[in-house]
Amino acid sequence: MPGPGRYTVESGSLLVYRLFDVADAVDLALAERSAGPSGRFTLETAQSATALQFPRPPVQFKLGSRTLPMPVAAATVEATAHVYDFGVVSVCYQVPIAPGTPLEALVPLAESLLDAPTPALDQAARRDAEALAASLAAALERPHAWEGLETYHVFFVQRLGGEQATAAGLLAGAPLAELLLGETSAAPLSEAERQDVLSHHHTYLSTDLAVIHWNCAFVLEPSGADDVPDLLEFATAHLLELRYYDALLDRELHAIYDEVEQPRSTLANVLTRRYRLLQRRTAALLLELSEMIERLENAIKIVGDLYLARLYLAAVRRFRLPAWQETVLRKQKLLADVNELIGDTADTNRAELLEIAVIVLILLELLAALR
């Protein structure tokens, strides 16, 4: 069982991520020229850069210092943002951890971030994202506002004090499961729950460690390279984009169903081109979905099996991205079926109107012959 005070953070920070969907797409080249000092996302580890390729790497912006309304107490932090080509803005606040802080002392902070809403923090991040989006207005394609957001937190440690910090020692003796769950209960965690959390760990050298949970991670990286947090942010951005389109499909499908169910005569349907307009609307949405899926699939290409590539794939599974993508694809197929059904209904209405016209013409011919 973890013992108190065995490990203290000598150099580290808490990375607080808030991600927002602000547009259907972003012209990254134009965004890079539009607002302030910026740069492109790159992996610092050369070997991993050959195993993971980013055809359209996000643009990074330095937002400067902020006084952040943390749940426990306000903190002065450094803020940065990544802008992704599929319309996501990720705001990251780097909250310093005071040297000498025991790992178990961070558990209440984790609980305040993970177990309860953080409206003040979320609103501050949304203001930063909206301000950045406004400065990049020329680069945004079909900007929009969505109330949803995605959150993630990384305890990013470069150096630990106390006992010799190895991956095996931390897994056995540090309160990592409690930290990632934000669990401050006096009763200890069950062994099954602890093992479930710690089973999602990854290590390359004996002195580094990454434990990934669905909304929080612990990363020990003596080199200070932030490749692991960046990849976790990348996966979180994908999750947000899938959630956005899942919600969009729900809204659009309900609106289309309501429109189709409104009773109207065959003549009104044909003269108002009701079904044709609906079909055009669903076709435009299908095209938008296809573009989104293409952007997500090409956002990162895995061409090797090195450590960071394996870690990224593990994070994808941990965040349940395949399940979310399957849900979006299933609704996309449903929308395609609705689009086809609307087209068939429109054709049927036109055929019925033509049949009525033919019958009327025949009756007129008969009346003319009788007269």
Kinemage of the C-alpha trace (Angstrom):
@kinemage 1
@onewidth
@group {chain A} dominant
@subgroup {mainchain}
@vectorlist {calphas} color= white
{ca met a 1} P 0.000 0.000 0.000
{ca pro a 2} L 1.214 3.565 -0.658
{ca gly a 3} L 2.964 5.210 2.231
{ca pro a 4} L 2.626 8.916 3.146
{ca gly a 5} L 5.515 11.249 2.369
{ca arg a 6} L 7.578 8.768 0.415
{ca tyr a 7} L 7.629 10.966 -2.698
{ca thr a 8} L 7.664 14.765 -3.000
{ca val a 9} L 7.475 16.867 -6.134
{ca glu a 10} L 10.687 18.865 -6.548
{ca ser a 11} L 9.885 20.117 -10.052
{ca gly a 12} L 6.519 19.808 -11.723
{ca ser a 13} L 3.220 21.399 -12.656
{ca leu a 14} L -0.434 20.626 -13.125
{ca leu a 15} L -1.586 21.050 -16.724
{ca val a 16} L -5.243 22.055 -16.857
{ca tyr a 17} L -6.844 21.635 -20.300
{ca arg a 18} L -10.141 23.089 -21.490
{ca leu a 19} L -11.086 22.370 -25.098
{ca phe a 20} L -13.791 24.071 -27.194
{ca asp a 21} L -15.189 23.572 -30.691
{ca val a 22} L -15.282 27.013 -32.344
{ca ala a 23} L -15.599 26.317 -36.095
{ca asp a 24} L -16.116 23.623 -38.698
{ca ala a 25} L -12.515 24.046 -39.855
{ca val a 26} L -9.502 26.333 -39.517
{ca asp a 27} L -7.034 27.442 -42.180
{ca leu a 28} L -3.896 26.816 -40.108
{ca ala a 29} L -1.513 28.635 -42.461
{ca leu a 30} L -3.659 31.770 -42.275
{ca ala a 31} L -4.109 31.343 -38.517
{ca glu a 32} L -0.353 31.178 -38.042
{ca arg a 33} L 0.004 34.551 -39.746
{ca ser a 34} L -3.012 36.173 -38.119
{ca ala a 35} L -2.386 36.419 -34.394
{ca gly a 36} L 0.717 37.039 -32.375
{ca pro a 37} L 3.700 34.776 -31.707
{ca ser a 38} L 2.923 31.225 -32.712
{ca gly a 39} L 4.496 27.971 -33.800
{ca arg a 40} L 3.586 24.507 -35.020
{ca phe a 41} L 3.225 21.424 -32.835
{ca thr a 42} L 6.239 19.081 -32.982
{ca leu a 43} L 7.365 16.077 -30.970
{ca glu a 44} L 10.653 16.611 -29.155
{ca thr a 45} L 11.769 12.976 -29.326
{ca ala a 46} L 13.282 12.374 -32.763
{ca gln a 47} L 12.506 8.654 -32.903
{ca ser a 48} L 8.862 9.204 -31.965
{ca ala a 49} L 8.603 11.915 -34.604
{ca thr a 50} L 9.339 9.249 -37.201
{ca ala a 51} L 6.677 6.900 -35.744
{ca leu a 52} L 3.989 9.597 -35.469
{ca gln a 53} L 3.369 12.011 -38.322
{ca phe a 54} L 1.125 15.085 -38.231
{ca pro a 55} L 0.155 16.165 -41.765
{ca arg a 56} L -1.554 19.293 -40.393
{ca pro a 57} L 0.045 19.998 -36.993
{ca pro a 58} L -1.905 22.428 -34.791
{ca val a 59} L -0.737 25.998 -34.289
{ca gln a 60} L 0.413 26.950 -30.789
{ca phe a 61} L -0.145 30.406 -29.292
{ca lys a 62} L 1.306 31.820 -26.083
{ca leu a 63} L -1.457 33.622 -24.196
{ca gly a 64} L 0.710 34.933 -21.336
{ca ser a 65} L 0.195 34.916 -17.576
{ca arg a 66} L -3.226 34.560 -15.999
{ca thr a 67} L -4.697 34.598 -12.500
{ca leu a 68} L -6.749 31.437 -12.680
{ca pro a 69} L -9.809 30.860 -10.438
{ca met a 70} L -8.810 27.392 -9.267
{ca pro a 71} L -11.337 25.530 -7.069
{ca val a 72} L -8.990 25.611 -4.054
{ca ala a 73} L -7.396 29.053 -4.494
{ca ala a 74} L -6.535 31.467 -7.283
{ca ala a 75} L -3.193 30.749 -8.939
{ca thr a 76} L -0.883 32.626 -11.297
{ca val a 77} L -0.371 30.425 -14.337
{ca glu a 78} L 1.077 30.451 -17.838
{ca ala a 79} L -1.503 29.960 -20.584
{ca thr a 80} L -1.014 28.513 -24.045
{ca ala a 81} L -3.439 27.367 -26.730
{ca his a 82} L -3.415 24.902 -29.607
{ca val a 83} L -5.645 25.488 -32.634
{ca tyr a 84} L -6.524 22.366 -34.634
{ca asp a 85} L -7.547 22.333 -38.276
{ca phe a 86} L -10.838 20.590 -37.442
{ca gly a 87} L -12.025 23.629 -35.471
{ca val a 88} L -10.963 22.857 -31.889
{ca val a 89} L -9.187 25.345 -29.620
{ca ser a 90} L -7.400 23.781 -26.652
{ca val a 91} L -6.482 26.134 -23.808
{ca cys a 92} L -3.813 24.860 -21.406
{ca tyr a 93} L -2.987 26.420 -18.023
{ca gln a 94} L 0.303 25.430 -16.427
{ca val a 95} L -0.193 25.548 -12.661
{ca pro a 96} L 3.152 25.296 -10.805
{ca ile a 97} L 3.486 22.758 -7.983
{ca ala a 98} L 5.469 24.113 -5.033
{ca pro a 99} L 8.782 22.246 -4.589
{ca gly a 100} L 8.642 19.759 -1.719
{ca thr a 101} L 4.891 19.072 -2.092
{ca pro a 102} L 4.124 15.423 -1.195
{ca leu a 103} L 2.194 13.542 -3.845
{ca glu a 104} L -0.622 12.770 -1.410
{ca ala a 105} L -1.057 16.528 -0.787
{ca leu a 106} L -2.144 16.884 -4.411
{ca val a 107} L -5.067 14.475 -4.009
{ca pro a 108} L -7.495 17.145 -2.614
{ca leu a 109} L -6.636 19.386 -5.573
{ca ala a 110} L -7.401 16.513 -7.933
{ca glu a 111} L -10.705 15.909 -6.149
{ca ser a 112} L -11.714 19.577 -6.509
{ca leu a 113} L -11.057 19.422 -10.253
{ca leu a 114} L -12.464 15.983 -11.032
{ca asp a 115} L -15.406 15.396 -8.705
{ca ala a 116} L -17.289 18.696 -8.959
{ca pro a 117} L -18.102 21.250 -11.690
{ca thr a 118} L -15.599 24.077 -12.142
{ca pro a 119} L -17.755 26.848 -13.681
{ca ala a 120} L -15.395 29.753 -12.923
{ca leu a 121} L -12.424 27.919 -14.414
{ca asp a 122} L -14.447 26.789 -17.440
{ca gln a 123} L -15.748 30.315 -18.096
{ca ala a 124} L -12.248 31.803 -17.860
{ca ala a 125} L -10.982 29.244 -20.379
{ca arg a 126} L -13.956 29.853 -22.682
{ca arg a 127} L -13.220 33.596 -22.656
{ca asp a 128} L -9.617 32.898 -23.669
{ca ala a 129} L -10.750 30.521 -26.431
{ca glu a 130} L -13.335 32.987 -27.744
{ca ala a 131} L -10.829 35.856 -27.713
{ca leu a 132} L -8.342 33.756 -29.675
{ca ala a 133} L -11.055 32.647 -32.114
{ca ala a 134} L -12.065 36.283 -32.638
{ca ser a 135} L -8.477 37.217 -33.485
{ca leu a 136} L -8.395 34.335 -35.988
{ca ala a 137} L -11.794 35.123 -37.531
{ca ala a 138} L -10.405 35.297 -41.065
{ca ala a 139} L -9.017 31.756 -40.735
{ca leu a 140} L -12.208 30.158 -39.380
{ca glu a 141} L -14.594 28.329 -41.701
{ca arg a 142} L -18.227 28.489 -40.548
{ca pro a 143} L -17.507 29.575 -36.944
{ca his a 144} L -20.042 28.580 -34.321
{ca ala a 145} L -20.605 28.580 -30.575
{ca trp a 146} L -21.264 25.293 -28.776
{ca glu a 147} L -21.954 25.020 -25.063
{ca gly a 148} L -20.018 21.757 -24.756
{ca leu a 149} L -16.386 21.459 -23.731
{ca glu a 150} L -13.885 18.760 -22.887
{ca thr a 151} L -11.592 18.786 -19.831
{ca tyr a 152} L -8.364 16.986 -19.039
{ca his a 153} L -5.672 17.292 -16.375
{ca val a 154} L -2.070 16.094 -16.309
{ca phe a 155} L 0.180 16.023 -13.259
{ca phe a 156} L 3.445 16.583 -15.132
{ca val a 157} L 6.495 15.935 -12.939
{ca gln a 158} L 10.121 16.323 -13.978
{ca arg a 159} L 11.809 15.492 -10.679
{ca leu a 160} L 10.721 13.709 -7.512
{ca gly a 161} L 12.393 13.813 -4.123
{ca gly a 162} L 12.405 11.231 -1.384
{ca glu a 163} L 12.992 7.632 -2.302
{ca gln a 164} L 14.645 6.872 -5.622
{ca ala a 165} L 11.873 7.476 -8.130
{ca thr a 166} L 11.496 4.558 -10.501
{ca ala a 167} L 8.429 3.467 -12.379
{ca ala a 168} L 8.193 0.250 -10.375
{ca gly a 169} L 8.646 2.069 -7.065
{ca leu a 170} L 5.974 4.657 -7.870
{ca leu a 171} L 3.458 2.036 -8.942
{ca ala a 172} L 4.035 0.133 -5.719
{ca gly a 173} L 4.452 2.943 -3.206
{ca ala a 174} L 2.918 6.207 -4.462
{ca pro a 175} L -0.785 7.202 -4.172
{ca leu a 176} L -1.198 7.390 -7.959
{ca ala a 177} L -4.605 5.707 -8.101
{ca glu a 178} L -5.994 8.094 -5.462
{ca leu a 179} L -4.477 11.041 -7.333
{ca leu a 180} L -5.996 10.117 -10.690
{ca leu a 181} L -9.395 9.386 -9.162
{ca gly a 182} L -9.363 12.406 -6.823
{ca glu a 183} L -10.232 10.026 -4.011
{ca thr a 184} L -9.829 11.492 -0.512
{ca ser a 185} L -11.981 9.011 1.388
{ca ala a 186} L -10.559 7.732 4.668
{ca ala a 187} L -11.373 4.185 3.548
{ca pro a 188} L -8.705 2.790 1.219
{ca leu a 189} L -9.394 2.005 -2.402
{ca ser a 190} L -10.194 -1.593 -3.214
{ca glu a 191} L -7.327 -3.537 -4.696
{ca ala a 192} L -9.375 -4.204 -7.839
{ca glu a 193} L -9.985 -0.471 -8.425
{ca arg a 194} L -6.327 0.351 -7.771
{ca gln a 195} L -5.157 -2.285 -10.215
{ca asp a 196} L -7.636 -1.117 -12.843
{ca val a 197} L -6.250 2.432 -12.702
{ca leu a 198} L -2.587 1.432 -12.543
{ca ser a 199} L -2.894 -1.176 -15.281
{ca his a 200} L -2.998 1.662 -17.816
{ca his a 201} L 0.618 2.612 -17.217
{ca his a 202} L 3.428 2.985 -19.731
{ca thr a 203} L 7.164 3.313 -19.260
{ca tyr a 204} L 10.172 3.500 -21.565
{ca leu a 205} L 13.099 3.948 -19.166
{ca ser a 206} L 12.967 2.777 -15.580
{ca thr a 207} L 12.872 6.423 -14.462
{ca asp a 208} L 9.872 7.629 -16.488
{ca leu a 209} L 6.219 6.744 -16.140
{ca ala a 210} L 2.839 7.650 -17.625
{ca val a 211} L -0.406 6.476 -16.028
{ca ile a 212} L -3.449 7.385 -18.141
{ca his a 213} L -6.962 7.662 -16.758
{ca trp a 214} L -9.988 8.791 -18.729
{ca asn a 215} L -9.958 12.386 -17.396
{ca cys a 216} L -6.553 12.715 -15.705
{ca ala a 217} L -2.998 11.450 -16.086
{ca phe a 218} L 0.235 11.304 -14.107
{ca val a 219} L 3.425 11.749 -16.122
{ca leu a 220} L 6.952 11.514 -14.754
{ca glu a 221} L 9.414 12.701 -17.401
{ca pro a 222} L 12.901 13.606 -16.110
{ca ser a 223} L 13.886 15.060 -19.490
{ca gly a 224} L 11.071 17.620 -19.296
{ca ala a 225} L 9.869 16.771 -22.826
{ca asp a 226} L 6.128 17.370 -23.001
{ca asp a 227} L 5.422 14.866 -25.784
{ca val a 228} L 3.141 12.705 -23.606
{ca pro a 229} L 0.892 15.605 -22.438
{ca asp a 230} L 0.726 16.870 -26.028
{ca leu a 231} L -0.428 13.490 -27.310
{ca leu a 232} L -3.033 13.226 -24.546
{ca glu a 233} L -4.295 16.678 -25.529
{ca phe a 234} L -4.427 15.533 -29.162
{ca ala a 235} L -6.591 12.533 -28.240
{ca thr a 236} L -8.839 14.748 -26.101
{ca ala a 237} L -9.329 17.126 -29.056
{ca his a 238} L -10.466 14.179 -31.173
{ca leu a 239} L -12.900 13.172 -28.441
{ca leu a 240} L -14.375 16.692 -28.317
{ca glu a 241} L -14.845 16.795 -32.092
{ca leu a 242} L -16.674 13.456 -32.072
{ca arg a 243} L -18.871 14.627 -29.191
{ca tyr a 244} L -19.714 17.817 -31.084
{ca tyr a 245} L -20.817 15.952 -34.197
{ca asp a 246} L -22.714 13.395 -32.139
{ca ala a 247} L -24.726 16.234 -30.573
{ca leu a 248} L -25.126 17.959 -33.967
{ca leu a 249} L -26.484 14.769 -35.541
{ca asp a 250} L -28.963 14.330 -32.690
{ca arg a 251} L -30.284 17.867 -33.199
{ca glu a 252} L -30.456 17.632 -36.981
{ca leu a 253} L -32.114 14.208 -37.037
{ca his a 254} L -34.810 15.348 -34.591
{ca ala a 255} L -35.416 18.515 -36.635
{ca ile a 256} L -35.677 16.504 -39.864
{ca tyr a 257} L -38.063 14.007 -38.272
{ca asp a 258} L -40.276 16.868 -37.031
{ca glu a 259} L -40.321 18.439 -40.495
{ca val a 260} L -41.165 15.162 -42.258
{ca glu a 261} L -43.968 14.392 -39.794
{ca gln a 262} L -45.789 17.684 -40.440
{ca pro a 263} L -48.984 16.811 -42.399
{ca arg a 264} L -49.174 18.436 -45.824
{ca ser a 265} L -50.914 17.593 -49.073
{ca thr a 266} L -49.115 16.084 -52.054
{ca leu a 267} L -49.692 19.283 -54.032
{ca ala a 268} L -48.193 21.424 -51.226
{ca asn a 269} L -45.153 19.150 -50.971
{ca val a 270} L -44.455 19.431 -54.702
{ca leu a 271} L -45.199 23.136 -55.129
{ca thr a 272} L -43.116 24.176 -52.081
{ca arg a 273} L -40.244 21.815 -52.945
{ca arg a 274} L -40.376 20.794 -49.292
{ca tyr a 275} L -38.703 17.421 -49.708
{ca arg a 276} L -36.124 18.731 -52.149
{ca leu a 277} L -35.020 21.358 -49.622
{ca leu a 278} L -34.862 18.713 -46.882
{ca gln a 279} L -32.795 16.457 -49.110
{ca arg a 280} L -30.387 19.290 -49.854
{ca arg a 281} L -30.066 19.964 -46.133
{ca thr a 282} L -29.254 16.337 -45.290
{ca ala a 283} L -26.828 16.084 -48.220
{ca ala a 284} L -24.927 19.158 -46.972
{ca leu a 285} L -24.706 17.647 -43.497
{ca leu a 286} L -23.450 14.338 -44.918
{ca leu a 287} L -20.735 16.198 -46.819
{ca glu a 288} L -19.728 18.065 -43.666
{ca leu a 289} L -19.498 14.785 -41.741
{ca ser a 290} L -17.357 13.216 -44.446
{ca glu a 291} L -14.962 16.171 -44.305
{ca met a 292} L -14.771 15.925 -40.505
{ca ile a 293} L -14.006 12.197 -40.560
{ca glu a 294} L -11.334 12.748 -43.207
{ca arg a 295} L -9.688 15.460 -41.093
{ca leu a 296} L -9.690 13.304 -37.960
{ca glu a 297} L -8.341 10.235 -39.745
{ca asn a 298} L -5.533 12.265 -41.316
{ca ala a 299} L -4.738 14.359 -38.235
{ca ile a 300} L -2.170 11.812 -37.043
{ca lys a 301} L -0.566 8.922 -38.920
{ca ile a 302} L 1.105 6.058 -37.049
{ca val a 303} L 3.949 4.620 -39.121
{ca gly a 304} L 5.916 2.830 -36.401
{ca asp a 305} L 5.551 0.945 -33.141
{ca leu a 306} L 7.730 3.020 -30.859
{ca tyr a 307} L 6.877 3.943 -27.290
{ca leu a 308} L 4.885 7.145 -27.909
{ca ala a 309} L 2.943 5.550 -30.755
{ca arg a 310} L 1.887 2.709 -28.453
{ca leu a 311} L 1.047 5.195 -25.693
{ca tyr a 312} L -1.121 7.264 -28.052
{ca leu a 313} L -3.060 4.193 -29.199
{ca ala a 314} L -3.582 3.219 -25.559
{ca ala a 315} L -4.944 6.706 -24.813
{ca val a 316} L -7.304 6.419 -27.799
{ca arg a 317} L -8.703 3.204 -26.360
{ca arg a 318} L -8.822 4.637 -22.828
{ca phe a 319} L -10.843 7.647 -24.032
{ca arg a 320} L -13.183 5.242 -25.918
{ca leu a 321} L -12.644 7.087 -29.188
{ca pro a 322} L -13.478 4.012 -31.329
{ca ala a 323} L -16.869 3.726 -29.594
{ca trp a 324} L -17.602 7.441 -30.122
{ca gln a 325} L -16.555 7.226 -33.782
{ca glu a 326} L -18.740 4.169 -34.271
{ca thr a 327} L -21.701 6.092 -32.815
{ca val a 328} L -21.118 9.021 -35.178
{ca leu a 329} L -20.733 6.693 -38.180
{ca arg a 330} L -23.936 4.850 -37.250
{ca lys a 331} L -25.850 8.151 -37.100
{ca gln a 332} L -24.224 9.213 -40.361
{ca lys a 333} L -25.570 6.038 -41.993
{ca leu a 334} L -28.979 6.745 -40.485
{ca leu a 335} L -28.865 10.256 -41.948
{ca ala a 336} L -27.937 8.809 -45.352
{ca asp a 337} L -30.928 6.456 -45.129
{ca val a 338} L -33.189 9.399 -44.224
{ca asn a 339} L -31.786 11.358 -47.165
{ca glu a 340} L -32.577 8.469 -49.506
{ca leu a 341} L -36.059 8.084 -48.025
{ca ile a 342} L -36.773 11.799 -48.505
{ca gly a 343} L -35.680 11.507 -52.129
{ca asp a 344} L -37.945 8.505 -52.681
{ca thr a 345} L -40.861 10.344 -51.050
{ca ala a 346} L -40.303 13.392 -53.252
{ca asp a 347} L -40.241 11.184 -56.365
{ca thr a 348} L -43.435 9.441 -55.217
{ca asn a 349} L -45.204 12.781 -54.691
{ca arg a 350} L -44.198 13.968 -58.151
{ca ala a 351} L -45.378 10.705 -59.682
{ca glu a 352} L -48.716 10.972 -57.883
{ca leu a 353} L -49.162 14.536 -59.133
{ca leu a 354} L -48.377 13.450 -62.696
{ca glu a 355} L -50.882 10.619 -62.427
{ca ile a 356} L -53.558 13.055 -61.228
{ca ala a 357} L -52.712 15.402 -64.087
{ca val a 358} L -53.009 12.580 -66.617
{ca ile a 359} L -56.386 11.514 -65.181
{ca val a 360} L -57.668 15.097 -65.342
{ca leu a 361} L -56.540 15.418 -68.946
{ca ile a 362} L -58.309 12.164 -69.868
{ca leu a 363} L -61.501 13.355 -68.182
{ca leu a 364} L -61.301 16.641 -70.060
{ca glu a 365} L -60.882 14.757 -73.360
{ca leu a 366} L -63.928 12.590 -72.533
{ca leu a 367} L -66.018 15.630 -71.644
{ca ala a 368} L -64.960 17.352 -74.842
{ca ala a 369} L -65.911 14.260 -76.883
{ca leu a 370} L -69.319 13.969 -75.174
{ca arg a 371} L -70.093 17.647 -75.840
